[in-house]
Amino acid sequence: MSLANFQTVTALTAISISDPIDVSHLESWDALLGGTFVGTASIEVSFDGVAFVAHPDGAAKSAPIIVPGGMRAKQVRLNCTAFTSGSLEFHVSGSDTDNRG
């Protein structure tokens, strides 16, 4: 049985970048951009913890969306590039199938 893992980043309320979330121990992960907001954000992925690029399914989103990770990664984060109002929430969940944590 795999160990579920849920992580939440503090909601963004301005143009900013969230702290990265470590997903290196997860065999699979999904990201949720949620909240009620007027703005644009990208879910970004890093394989080395330094360089981040927009996930192919999570680039320049202006509405809530769930993005299946679809790849192993070291970290993920939310990059809010335009902001007018509201709050952008960022959540990540995944499975640690070998239960190593």
C-alpha angles and dihedrals in degrees: 000000000000124000113241117226124198125182132178130197120210110266115265117231100175142029101299146114122253123231109269119260117222110235097160092111094052123093090200133012142176130201128213124203104195143151134085108289148139107220146074129265141168130214105226131200132204129194095188104030092246111065117052128191131182114267107247091241096038105053123125098349121176098181136046114285142167114227119196107221093222092181141059111257140169098226142358130199143170120247114196106201100172128026135180106155148331130041130294113212122200124197132172127195131176149152127262096198096178090049092228094130 
